């Protein structure tokens, strides 16, 4: 199979279910944001030092890929292609957040993104996750599709996790949070 199909040469692309949509549609914009998020998770994985965080990032990548598959698939076939249990994943993410937060000092101020190289990449990835969430909210508003609320919740929680992991990466490397005063 060739990588190029030429079916998108006129500004359209296909969904799972063979619906044709403009590449500038909110649906494709959301899928693009998820793709960018996934790529940045992979890049962050390269820069973090903690092997357990690297494993978590691989899981996040798999979940982000499944979210993209979920939203690009027509309603009746979503579970066939994505196979994502949103409640289970949400619980896993919250458990990881709770586990890593126990090692961190409580936040009493805003902090600046950055610190160690790995933490800086995690913070950047968090902002991309937030953008993907915002784009998905636009898609939800346009489509009025209640089934998009679950992936929105999941992206919201993923960005919280990425924030905590960035703080932990700094903590583990002896880099203090930079407080906004």
Secondary structure, DSSP 8 states (H G I E B T S, - for coil): --S--STTTTSEEE-BTS-EEETTSHHHHHHHHHHHHHHHHHHHHHH---HHHHHHHHHHHHHHHHHHHHHHB-GGGHHHHH---HHHHHHHHHHHHHHHHTTS----S-EES-SSHHHHHHHHHHHHHHHHHHHHHHHHHHHT-TTHHHHHHHHHHHHHHHHHHHHHHHHHTT---EE--
